[in-house]
């Protein structure tokens, strides 16, 4: 029995399913999850000493790779000063100032401890600012695990939200309406059916939790116009895309301004953190200025702030990183697609910047329906074939691959070689 198998056996006795986040259990691909003991650059090492080229990258925040020396040194300096104060510290001011400098329209920021908290709080601000209660989200988009966000589409575009998790009261989900991603008509229909009742539309500007799904031309612009027309706010959930697609995130890349923006892991350089922000007048609703309550002992934690500040400073001072990781991901996507085509394996690869997903389908994937029709069993087989060759992919067809600045020529070439061999194995 491997060390990972032993650890998983122990973990299942004391952790639900043996994990602290569901996708880690390998439920979608089968087998035993690898317990990770370390990471450096583009590679991780498991408890048995096996090394892998990592395309999960802690689900996105490790833009510079694992254990980047500038981030590690910033954390070490912060740790020597103390782990937590429950009081203001200088680096939370420094980080907020830098975020507002890098992101257009971001005037005020509130730090949280997770992206879930950030989304929950941003929605609360939108409801207070508009005096409305209903919310539009999109099928297949993930915005954390607060009650109002765990909702699926139901039977049609005008269906009220139904809980997509046990323990969520129907009343908590009833104010969340679900539209189709890339389908502006479904959004307009919800506005028409709920006049002057919708506080906000929340969207992943690039969907990354049903696999990577690219916003269609005019989709984000159309959301902006619909919100303006109906007096609703537009919330961009940039937990994945913020500071990864560009210095200013998806707003900069697509030229569409959101009213409120949520952030997550990336602003902590991999440490637990989140934030939400927007225009000054909207954020003035947040306590202690306003009556929208949000609090947290670990909000603005000094260690997380130091890590995030180190990463964002590096990105701000070295913008060429974006062209490098985008180019590497584009090259990888093209080479993997060619490898699949060469052996007759049907795949559709969606990519935006340094994010990509390999869907096992001939169909163009533009929404959750198309993503769900891709071949999950074939993805699982490919996942394990790649894992055996030292390539660590997301253990679910509904997740994104992430390329970091540490993925150099050697790693890309080895990944493509592994993909070629793995596709042949699927025949």
HUJO-V658332 format. One record per helix or strand of 2 or more residues. SS is the DSSP state (H for helix, E for strand). FROM is the first residue (numbers start at 1). TO is the last residue. If there is no record, write none. Layout:
BEGIN
ss: <SS;SS>
from: <FROM;FROM>
to: <TO;TO>
END
This chain:
BEGIN
ss: <H;H;H;E;E;E;H;H;H;E;H;E;H;E;E;H;E;H;E;H;E;H;E;H;E;H;H;H;E;E;H;H;E;E;H>
from: <3;16;22;36;43;51;57;69;90;108;115;134;147;151;162;170;176;184;198;219;233;249;260;265;274;280;302;320;348;355;368;376;391;401;409>
to: <14;18;25;41;46;54;60;81;102;112;130;138;149;152;163;173;179;193;203;230;237;254;263;268;278;283;317;343;352;359;372;388;392;402;426>
END
